[in-house]
Amino acid sequence: MTNDNTPPAEAVFSQEGRCGRILLSRPRAINALTYGMVTAIAEQLTRWQSDSSIQTVVISGAGERGLCAGGDIVGL
């Protein structure tokens, strides 16, 4: 059973072949990072570090406006 009140993930992880993919999924906020996103990304990168099936990691942003401009990093 799914919970329709569950918020969508702000960072989505997937694997395509030997590529680990991270999708920042906050298009309304120009994919600005949150503390929760940074924590989730760090945990995933740690898992991928010991996974020999991952050779490359690609980070992209949802929507058409941008990818994490950097001001959010200062806030973190």
C-alpha positions in Angstrom: 0.0 0.0 0.0 1.3 3.4 -0.9 0.9 6.6 1.1 -0.3 9.4 -1.2 0.9 12.0 1.4 4.6 10.9 1.0 6.5 13.9 -0.4 8.5 13.2 -3.5 12.2 12.5 -3.1 14.4 15.6 -3.5 17.3 13.5 -4.8 16.6 10.5 -6.9 19.3 7.8 -7.5 19.5 5.3 -10.3 22.0 3.2 -12.2 22.3 3.0 -16.0 24.9 0.5 -17.0 28.1 1.6 -15.2 26.8 5.1 -14.5 25.3 6.1 -11.2 22.8 8.9 -11.7 21.7 11.6 -9.2 18.7 13.7 -10.1 18.2 16.8 -8.0 14.4 17.0 -8.0 13.5 20.5 -6.7 12.7 22.3 -10.0 10.7 25.0 -8.3 13.7 25.9 -6.2 16.1 25.7 -9.2 17.3 22.4 -7.6 18.8 24.1 -4.6 20.3 21.6 -2.2 18.9 21.0 1.3 20.6 19.4 4.2 18.6 16.3 3.6 19.7 16.1 0.0 23.3 16.5 0.9 23.0 13.7 3.5 21.3 11.4 1.1 23.8 12.1 -1.7 26.8 11.5 0.6 25.3 8.2 1.7 24.7 7.1 -1.9 28.2 8.2 -3.0 29.6 6.1 -0.1 27.7 3.0 -1.3 28.7 3.6 -4.9 32.4 4.0 -3.9 32.6 0.3 -2.9 30.4 -0.8 -5.9 32.6 -2.0 -8.7 29.7 -1.8 -11.1 29.7 2.0 -10.9 32.4 3.8 -12.9 31.0 7.3 -13.3 28.5 9.5 -11.5 26.4 12.0 -13.3 24.4 14.7 -11.4 21.6 16.5 -13.2 18.7 18.7 -12.2 15.0 18.3 -12.9 13.2 21.0 -14.9 14.5 23.5 -17.4 15.7 26.3 -15.2 19.0 25.2 -13.7 21.1 23.0 -11.6 21.9 24.2 -8.0 23.4 27.7 -8.5 25.6 27.6 -5.4 24.0 30.1 -3.0 22.3 27.2 -1.3 25.7 25.7 -0.5 26.6 28.9 1.5 23.4 28.4 3.5 24.2 24.9 4.4 
